[in-house]
Every structure is written in structure tokens, then in C-alpha cells.
Amino acid sequence: MEFSEVEPDEACVCGGCSARRRARHLAVRSGHGASAQARGARRAAVLLAAVGSVLGGGGVASIASAAPRTDSSPLAADSPQGEVAGLFGEPVEARRSLAPQAATSRAEILRRAQGWVDQKVPYSMTKYWSDGYRQDCSGFVSMAWGLGSSQTTWTLPDFADRISKDDLQPGDALIYNNAKDPQGGSHTVLFGGWVDAAHTKYTALEQTRPGTTERSTPYAYWSNSGKYVPYRYKGLSQPMPAPDGDAFPGADRFGPGKVNDYVTRLGKLLVERGGGRFYREGPSPDWGEADRKATEAFQLAQGWRGAEADGYPGKDTWDFLVHHKGKDIPPAAGVPSPPPPPPQSAPPFPGADKFGPGKVNDYVTQLGRQLVQKGFGSFYQEGPSADWGEADRRNVEAFQRAQGWSGSEADGYPGPHTWRLLFS
């Protein structure tokens, strides 16, 4: 579609339309804009159709029915956005969807995003940060994806593929566009990972007033929840490592305000090494003082001091924990060391033919009870029973997806690997 042949209404946010809008207003003031105003109503429908194509076929009807944004989040602030611009505001084409996508990884996306979170970059739709990106919500996602330009919520989908909620992984984005208030009512956030097994809350990294933040957020957002659309950047070069992998995920995954599966795994590893006394409740995805104290105690047990025992895991701490190296955390002074728990092994896998529609046996009950114990029983309206049901399948699927699996590996039916991890 050739945008230069269409005179936009006031809602269009692309750079070219803005320039033509300014020229039209100048003509009106000088007495030569009457014909342009007369054509406005006829061309408004053409503009809405063009905007609809940006959303991947959402259509004019869905755009016209979008409600104004009424953000009820804790920060409760509108997040208007600027227009498409190059680094530091240099002119750039509004849409480059046919251009090659710059390759990046999920880890790089989150590293860049975390940099703004740590610096608490102030919100602005007119200013540009030291890396050249505009300091609004769409500039933030553009920066994290490494686009080399500051896009808008309307043009970011050109660089991404639309996905489903169940496919969301860290580094993907959630985008809401509001045709009634394109600049002030639209918003986008980065998805940082699920907070709970039921997928009702996730970690959102976003640029909003007063500055970049990372917080646990109800899916899909505090307001206009049903209108946010998940997208995945087309230029991903490698998958995100699973939370149960042995590779160190990075120091930016730990510390105050961090909520992710790596924090949970760190806590469990520390409990296994004698750090259970620091936790009043079991380890969770939310970083807390218990995590810091237990980490510090483990580091001190290795003979490390100073910056090497600051309570925040680095590569060496992580390596010692996941590979069971070094010394365990000693008991508190005057408290005898509890005996080590007896080794536990998973019961033998009874076979895939024991599970599925129509199956009724004790193994289904055993599976359901273990899912509840592991925190994956949210789909049961009643306690697990011997009759296989959709609640069993969905709980198994939630457990599998929590391991970082997808597709046929997360179909909701237990195999030997799922069984072993569930009972370990």
C-alpha cells in the first residue's frame, strides 16, 4: 500500500503522515486546505484499513472497537509514544518489515532490557537515551530487540510474528494498540517469564512513568487485558536456556525485585546444601532476603570473603551449587546438624498406556497428587482421582512448560522423562 497517496486523519503516527499533516495544516491556515478537509472523511476508512494491515489482519472492525486505555496499574500512568525515528531521532522510514532482521538471542534481549531497568531510564516520548533509543514504551522494546531505530506500537508487529499466550517466552512482547488514542492509549511490554504455574501472572519489563520498571503483572496487563497481543521478534538466533539447565543464567537474574524460575532453582539448590534454615517458606520465584542470606552462607562456607561472599550468585557460586562442589552450609552455632535426608528415587514409570482419556487406575491418582505437591494442581476443581480428566492433562502440560518444553514435548501426557522430573 502506498501511504503517500492517502491523506491521514489525526490518529496516524508514522513519520511520513506527520510531515504531510503539518503541510496540510499550513495549507489550511493559508486558505488552500479546503479540498483536503473535504476529502478527510472519505479517506479515513482507507487509513483505518492500512492500520489494520499492520496488526496482521486484525481488520477495521477490531480497531474501531478498541477502547481507550485506562491504566489501573500501580504506577497508573498513560504512556504516550513518539513517532518512528532512527537513533537519536534521525529520520528513518516508518516501516522496514522487508529488511533483514538483525540476529539476536533471548539472553541479549533481556540483558539490554535489564540495563534500562537498572538505570531506571526516565520516561519521555521526545528524549533519547545514551544508546540512541527513544525513552518511551515502544522505544524500549525497539532497543531490547536491537532494531537500530525507535519504532511505535503500530510498527513493531512488522518486525515480529504473532504468537499465542501458551507460546510466550522471555524476550517476547505484548502489544496493545488503541485507534482512538494511538499515541497516548497504546502500550507495549517485554515478557520476562511466568511467575506462577497457572500462567495468570508474569514478569513485565516496561518503560512507563516515571521510568523503566520490572514487576509482576497480571496477564495480559493491568487494563485492556483482552486486547494485548503476544509477538515474537523475527530475528531470534538461539533459544533461551531452560531454567533447569546447568549454564549460569547471568547475574541480572538475581537480586531485589527479580522474579523468575532461576531464583526458585537457586533456593532449592541452597536448601539441598544446608540453607533450609534461612527460609520460613519454601523457595519461590521472588528474590528475597532469605535467598541472599543463604547464598552468602554458602559462599562463606567455601572460604570466600568480601566481594566473593556478597550473597549474590556469580558463575563460581552457581557452578558449585549445580555440580554439588565445595562444602555445604554449616548448621547455626549451637544447633546440631540434621541428618541428611534419605535418598529418594522416582517410582518406576508405569507406561504411557496408563494415562489418557478413559483411563482409570491408581497411577492417575498418584500422578495428580504429585502434581499438587509440586504446585501444579491449579486446574483441579476437586482433588485428584483415579479417573483421567482434562484437569490432569492441563496440569501435566503446565509442569512440562515450566521445564521450558513446547510442542509435542508439552502435550499434557506424561512420559518417562516427565515422570522422573515430577517425582525427583
Salt bridges, closest charged atoms under 4 A:
GLU7 OE2 - ARG24 NH1 3.49
GLU7 OE1 - ARG39 NH2 3.59
GLU7 OE1 - ARG43 NH1 3.71
GLU10 OE1 - ARG21 NE 3.63
GLU10 OE2 - ARG24 NH2 2.35
GLU10 OE2 - HIS25 NE2 2.97
ASP71 OD2 - ARG69 NH2 2.40
ASP78 OD1 - ARG69 NH1 3.79
GLU83 OE2 - ARG21 NH2 3.92
GLU108 OE1 - ARG111 NH2 2.88
GLU108 OE1 - ARG112 NH1 3.66
ASP136 OD2 - ARG134 NE 2.53
ASP158 OD2 - ARG95 NE 3.64
ASP172 OD1 - ARG106 NH1 3.01
ASP172 OD2 - ARG232 NH2 2.91
GLU206 OE1 - HIS187 NE2 2.80
GLU206 OE2 - ARG215 NH2 2.62
GLU214 OE1 - LYS258 NZ 3.14
ASP246 OD1 - ARG265 NH2 3.72
ASP246 OD2 - HIS323 NE2 3.94
GLU289 OE2 - ARG292 NH2 2.72
GLU296 OE1 - ARG292 NH1 3.47
ASP319 OD1 - HIS323 ND1 2.83
ASP319 OD2 - LYS325 NZ 2.54
ASP328 OD1 - ARG273 NE 2.35
GLU390 OE2 - ARG393 NH2 2.83
GLU397 OE1 - ARG393 NH1 3.45
GLU397 OE2 - ARG401 NE 3.31
